[in-house]
Amino acid sequence: MARRFRGESHHKVDAKGRVSIPALFRRVLEARDPDWTDGLRPQLVIVYGDHRRKYLECYSMEEIEAVDDKISTMPRGSQERRLLERLFQTQSYPTEVDNDGRLVLPQKLREKIGLEGEALFLGAGETFQIWKPETFESEELAKTEAWLDDQPDDFDPLTLLDQAEGG
C-alpha cells in the first residue's frame, strides 16, 4: 500500500529548532524509507529551494530518489538539469527523525521561512510541508479561499480530477 502524507497540525518549535513530526507522517517516512527497519531512524530530505519558496518541503527517501532519477535522465550540462539540481539537490538538507519523533531544523532553514514558536505541518500527498502558520494563512489559504469564492455555488472540487492525465 502506497502511503501518503495527509492532514495538518500545529507543533511547537523550541529554541534549538526541535519540532515534533505528526505521528502519521512518521509512519509514512518509515514506510517510504527503503533502509528503515524497526529501531532505526527514518531518513528524509528537506528541500528549502530558492528565495520565492516560503515553506520547507519534506521528501521521503523514495520520493526524493524518484526526483533525483528524473533529473539524472536529463541531458548533462543542460540549463534545465542544472536548475533542478540546484533546487532539489543543492538547496536541500538531508536529515533524520530523532528518537523522540522530532526534526531538528537548522537556524538557516528556520530563518528562511521566519519560523519561530510554532510550525504548521501540511500533508501534500507525496511530500509534506512545514510553514510559519501566519504565512500560510495570509498567502496560501487566502488564495485557495479566493479561488473557491470565484466558483459557482454548486462547484464540486472532484471535477478537477477529470482534467488530470488519464482521468
C-alpha positions in Angstrom: 0.0 0.0 0.0 1.4 3.4 -1.0 1.1 5.7 1.9 0.7 9.4 1.5 1.1 12.4 3.8 -2.4 13.7 4.8 -3.7 16.2 7.3 -2.5 19.2 9.1 -1.3 20.0 12.6 0.5 22.7 14.6 3.6 21.9 16.7 5.8 24.0 18.9 9.4 24.7 17.8 11.9 25.1 20.6 14.9 27.4 20.8 17.2 24.7 19.3 14.9 24.2 16.3 13.4 20.9 17.5 9.9 20.2 16.4 7.7 17.0 16.7 6.6 15.5 13.4 3.0 14.3 13.3 2.9 10.6 14.2 1.1 9.7 10.9 3.8 11.5 9.0 6.5 9.5 10.8 4.7 6.2 9.7 4.8 7.4 6.1 8.5 8.3 6.4 9.2 4.8 7.8 7.2 3.0 5.1 8.9 5.0 2.3 12.5 4.7 3.5 13.9 1.5 1.9 16.7 1.3 4.5 14.4 1.7 7.6 13.8 -1.1 9.9 12.4 -1.1 13.4 14.8 0.6 15.8 16.4 2.8 13.1 15.6 6.5 12.4 13.7 7.2 9.2 15.6 9.5 6.8 14.2 12.3 4.8 15.3 15.3 2.7 14.1 18.9 3.4 14.0 21.0 0.2 14.1 24.7 1.0 14.6 26.0 -2.5 15.0 29.5 -3.8 14.0 32.9 -2.4 10.4 32.5 -3.6 9.7 29.4 -1.6 8.1 30.4 1.8 7.9 26.9 3.2 10.0 23.8 3.7 9.1 20.7 1.6 9.9 17.4 3.1 10.5 14.3 0.9 10.6 10.7 1.9 13.6 8.8 0.7 11.6 7.1 -2.0 10.2 10.3 -3.3 13.5 12.3 -3.4 15.1 9.3 -5.2 12.3 9.4 -7.8 13.0 13.2 -8.3 16.8 12.5 -8.5 16.2 9.7 -11.0 14.2 12.0 -13.3 16.8 14.7 -13.0 19.6 12.2 -14.0 17.8 11.4 -17.2 18.1 15.0 -18.4 20.9 16.0 -20.7 24.1 16.7 -18.8 25.0 20.4 -18.8 21.5 21.5 -19.9 20.2 24.6 -18.2 17.1 22.7 -17.0 19.1 20.0 -15.4 21.4 22.4 -13.6 18.4 24.4 -12.4 16.7 21.3 -11.0 20.0 20.1 -9.4 20.3 23.4 -7.6 16.7 23.4 -6.5 16.4 19.8 -5.3 20.0 18.7 -4.6 21.9 21.8 -3.6 19.1 23.7 -1.8 18.2 20.7 0.3 19.0 19.3 3.7 19.2 15.5 4.3 18.2 14.6 7.9 16.5 12.0 10.0 13.8 11.8 12.6 15.3 11.6 16.1 14.4 9.0 18.7 11.7 11.3 20.2 10.0 11.7 16.8 11.3 15.2 16.1 13.2 17.0 13.4 16.0 19.5 14.3 15.6 22.4 11.8 18.8 24.3 11.4 18.8 28.0 12.1 19.3 28.8 8.3 16.0 26.9 7.4 14.1 28.5 10.3 15.2 32.0 9.3 14.4 31.4 5.6 10.7 30.9 6.4 10.6 33.1 9.5 9.8 30.1 11.7 9.8 30.8 15.4 7.5 29.4 18.1 5.1 27.3 16.1 5.2 25.3 12.9 2.3 24.2 10.7 2.7 20.8 9.1 0.6 20.1 6.0 0.3 16.8 4.2 0.7 17.2 0.5 0.4 13.6 -0.7 3.9 12.6 -1.8 5.5 15.2 0.4 4.7 17.3 3.5 5.3 21.0 4.1 6.4 23.0 7.1 5.1 26.6 7.2 5.1 29.5 9.5 1.3 29.4 10.3 0.8 33.2 9.7 2.5 33.0 6.3 0.3 30.1 5.2 -2.9 31.7 6.4 -2.2 35.1 4.8 -0.9 33.8 1.5 -1.8 30.2 0.6 -5.1 29.8 2.4 -6.3 33.2 1.2 -5.5 32.2 -2.4 -7.5 29.0 -2.1 -10.4 30.7 -0.5 -10.5 33.4 -3.1 -10.3 30.9 -5.9 -13.2 28.9 -4.4 -15.2 32.0 -3.9 -15.0 32.6 -7.7 -16.5 29.1 -8.4 -20.3 28.5 -8.7 -22.1 27.6 -5.5 -22.6 24.0 -6.7 -18.9 23.6 -7.7 -17.5 20.1 -6.8 -13.7 20.1 -6.5 -13.7 16.4 -7.5 -14.5 17.6 -11.1 -10.9 18.8 -11.3 -9.8 15.2 -11.3 -11.5 14.7 -14.7 -8.9 17.1 -16.1 -6.0 15.0 -14.7 -4.0 12.8 -17.0 -5.9 9.6 -17.6 -8.9 11.0 -15.7 
